[in-house]
């Protein structure tokens, strides 16, 4: 029986295997005594195009080497150029979904500033309650229940900086899960869904998982960066909170003085990291999602390698002329 979804997945899988095979062949030397075939050179690509092609090859090689599945989305926020790998494959998000909760909190703050009632505000106070505490809450479990007061913005910082699950669940209650999904719908992100709170094992077993695709997450960050979701001041503060230092893979091979506003996520067999790297003159969106990992550390390493390769491209292009000359104080003579 003809099964279109199954056929599409099979074609995608065969295409991936073919790309890996081509990459492997390209790296293999010609047999002794055999003259390599000639190459027809067509057109005159710009220097930045040649460098972009090297980035594409680097990402494909990381994908081929990974014992697992992968989706990648990279967008140049200067001109909108993108590179996509399995962009519409749906991945479980783990803690990376928290960027959507943060976006809805800031969207409601904007509504409150415009006079709307019933909206969560960054300054709203919350009194820590023992009944709200769940596992993996490294800040909240250390606060005195019934006494400590924190703001929603404090909770957001806990959620992003140390992925505090209790802080996340309180914010989900305060902004409303349905409102998060309505915001995603308004942006056309039909494959991104917040369907359960953190550490809700029963919901996960029932199939209510937090999901997204590389393309959806890329679009969300592009819309936020371009001011399509929040005003200028709130957009800046959103990325300030998201840029809070944290243990994650995107920044691993990126200089410390370059801000990475990102959120990692991990579950058994799953490693993700999503966000924007604010390279001077050339900021870019980077989304890497992995699943079915035989060795989870390999997923972390793959994310770091791809983000590092992307940084190298955007940093060089951001500091160079159209002909590839790097223009800086140290070599501008």
WOZI-V691587 format. One record per residue. N is the residue number from 1. RES is the residue in one letter. SS is DSSP state (H for helix, E for strand, C for the rest). OMEGA is omega in radians with two decimals (none if undefined). Layout:
n;res;ss;omega
N;RES;SS;OMEGA
N;RES;SS;OMEGA
This chain:
n;res;ss;omega
1;X;C;-3.13
2;X;C;-3.12
3;X;C;-3.06
4;X;H;3.13
5;X;H;-3.14
6;X;H;3.13
7;X;H;-3.13
8;X;H;3.13
9;X;H;-3.14
10;X;H;3.12
11;X;H;3.13
12;X;H;-3.14
13;X;H;3.13
14;X;H;3.11
15;X;H;3.12
16;X;H;3.11
17;X;H;3.13
18;X;H;3.12
19;X;H;3.13
20;X;H;3.12
21;X;H;3.13
22;X;H;3.13
23;X;H;-3.13
24;X;H;3.13
25;X;H;-3.11
26;X;H;-3.10
27;X;H;-3.09
28;X;C;3.12
29;X;C;3.11
30;X;C;3.12
31;X;C;-3.13
32;X;C;3.10
33;X;C;-3.13
34;X;C;3.13
35;X;C;3.13
36;X;C;3.13
37;X;C;3.11
38;X;C;-3.12
39;X;C;3.08
40;X;C;-3.13
41;X;C;-3.08
42;X;C;3.07
43;X;C;-3.13
44;X;C;-3.08
45;X;C;3.08
46;X;C;-3.14
47;X;H;3.14
48;X;H;3.10
49;X;H;3.11
50;X;H;3.13
51;X;H;3.09
52;X;H;3.12
53;X;H;3.09
54;X;H;3.07
55;X;H;3.10
56;X;H;-3.13
57;X;H;3.13
58;X;H;-3.12
59;X;H;3.11
60;X;H;-3.14
61;X;H;3.09
62;X;H;3.12
63;X;H;-3.13
64;X;H;-3.10
65;X;H;-3.06
66;X;C;3.05
67;X;C;-3.07
68;X;C;3.11
69;X;E;-3.04
70;X;E;2.96
71;X;E;-3.08
72;X;E;2.99
73;X;E;3.10
74;X;E;3.12
75;X;E;3.01
76;X;E;-3.09
77;X;C;3.08
78;X;C;-3.10
79;X;C;3.07
80;X;C;3.14
81;X;C;-3.09
82;X;E;2.94
83;X;E;-2.99
84;X;E;3.03
85;X;E;-3.08
86;X;C;-2.97
87;X;C;-3.07
88;X;C;3.02
89;X;C;-3.09
90;X;E;-3.14
91;X;E;2.96
92;X;E;-2.95
93;X;C;-3.04
94;X;H;-3.05
95;X;H;3.09
96;X;H;3.13
97;X;H;-3.08
98;X;H;3.09
99;X;H;3.12
100;X;H;3.07
101;X;H;3.11
102;X;H;-3.14
103;X;H;3.14
104;X;H;3.08
105;X;H;-3.14
106;X;H;3.09
107;X;H;3.11
108;X;H;3.03
109;X;H;3.12
110;X;H;3.10
111;X;H;3.12
112;X;H;3.12
113;X;H;3.14
114;X;C;3.05
115;X;C;3.12
116;X;C;-3.14
117;X;C;3.08
118;X;C;-3.13
119;X;C;3.05
120;X;C;3.13
121;X;C;3.13
122;X;C;-3.07
123;X;C;3.13
124;X;C;-3.11
125;X;E;3.06
126;X;E;3.07
127;X;E;-3.08
128;X;C;-3.14
129;X;C;-3.13
130;X;H;-3.11
131;X;H;-3.13
132;X;H;-3.01
133;X;C;3.06
134;X;C;-3.10
135;X;C;3.14
136;X;C;3.10
137;X;C;-2.91
138;X;C;3.07
139;X;C;-3.01
140;X;H;-3.13
141;X;H;3.11
142;X;H;3.14
143;X;C;-3.08
144;X;C;-3.11
145;X;C;3.09
146;X;C;-3.08
147;X;C;-3.03
148;X;C;3.10
149;X;E;3.08
150;X;E;3.12
151;X;E;3.05
152;X;H;3.12
153;X;H;3.04
154;X;H;3.12
155;X;H;3.12
156;X;H;3.11
157;X;H;3.08
158;X;H;-3.10
159;X;H;-3.07
160;X;H;-3.01
161;X;H;-3.11
162;X;C;3.11
163;X;C;-3.10
164;X;C;-3.06
165;X;H;3.11
166;X;H;3.09
167;X;H;3.13
168;X;H;-3.11
169;X;H;3.09
170;X;H;3.13
171;X;H;3.09
172;X;H;3.09
173;X;H;-3.04
174;X;H;3.14
175;X;H;3.13
176;X;C;-3.14
177;X;H;-3.14
178;X;H;3.13
179;X;H;3.07
180;X;H;-3.11
181;X;H;3.08
182;X;H;3.08
183;X;H;3.11
184;X;H;3.09
185;X;H;-3.11
186;X;H;3.12
187;X;C;3.12
188;X;C;-3.09
189;X;C;-2.98
190;X;C;-3.10
191;X;C;3.14
192;X;C;-3.07
193;X;E;2.93
194;X;C;-3.01
195;X;C;3.11
196;X;C;3.02
197;X;C;3.12
198;X;C;3.10
199;X;C;3.07
200;X;C;-3.06
201;X;H;-3.14
202;X;H;3.13
203;X;H;3.13
204;X;H;3.12
205;X;H;3.12
206;X;C;3.09
207;X;C;3.12
208;X;C;-3.10
209;X;C;3.08
210;X;C;-2.89
211;X;E;2.96
212;X;E;3.07
213;X;E;3.08
214;X;H;-3.13
215;X;H;3.13
216;X;H;-3.13
217;X;H;3.08
218;X;H;-3.13
219;X;H;3.11
220;X;H;-3.11
221;X;H;3.10
222;X;H;3.12
223;X;H;3.10
224;X;H;-3.11
225;X;H;-3.09
226;X;C;3.07
227;X;C;-3.13
228;X;C;-3.08
229;X;C;-3.04
230;X;C;3.05
231;X;C;-3.01
232;X;H;-3.09
233;X;H;-3.13
234;X;H;3.05
235;X;H;3.14
236;X;H;-3.12
237;X;H;3.06
238;X;H;-3.10
239;X;H;3.04
240;X;H;3.10
241;X;H;-3.13
242;X;H;3.13
243;X;C;3.09
244;X;C;-3.10
245;X;C;-3.12
246;X;C;3.03
247;X;C;-3.10
248;X;C;-3.01
249;X;C;-3.12
250;X;C;-3.07
251;X;C;-2.93
252;X;C;-3.10
253;X;C;3.14
254;X;C;-3.13
255;X;C;-3.06
256;X;C;-3.10
257;X;C;3.06
258;X;C;-3.06
259;X;C;3.00
260;X;E;3.10
261;X;E;-2.95
262;X;E;3.10
263;X;E;3.07
264;X;E;3.06
265;X;E;3.12
266;X;E;2.99
267;X;E;3.11
268;X;C;3.13
269;X;C;-3.04
270;X;E;2.99
271;X;E;3.13
272;X;E;2.90
273;X;E;-3.03
274;X;E;3.08
275;X;E;3.11
276;X;E;3.02
277;X;E;-3.03
278;X;C;3.06
279;X;C;3.11
280;X;C;3.12
281;X;C;-3.07
282;X;C;3.11
283;X;C;-3.13
284;X;E;3.02
285;X;E;3.07
286;X;E;3.13
287;X;E;3.06
288;X;E;3.13
289;X;E;3.13
290;X;E;3.13
291;X;E;-3.13
292;X;C;-3.08
293;X;C;3.03
294;X;C;3.09
295;X;C;-3.01
296;X;H;3.11
297;X;H;3.10
298;X;H;3.08
299;X;H;3.08
300;X;H;-3.11
301;X;H;3.13
302;X;H;3.11
303;X;H;-3.11
304;X;H;-3.13
305;X;H;-3.13
306;X;H;3.12
307;X;H;3.12
308;X;H;3.11
309;X;H;3.11
310;X;H;3.10
311;X;H;-3.13
312;X;H;3.12
313;X;H;-3.03
314;X;H;3.10
315;X;H;-3.11
316;X;H;3.13
317;X;H;-3.14
318;X;H;-3.11
319;X;C;-2.98
320;X;E;2.99
321;X;C;-3.14
322;X;C;-3.14
323;X;C;3.05
324;X;C;3.07
325;X;C;3.11
326;X;E;-3.07
327;X;C;3.09
328;X;C;-3.13
329;X;H;-3.03
330;X;H;-3.11
331;X;H;-3.07
332;X;C;-3.14
333;X;C;none
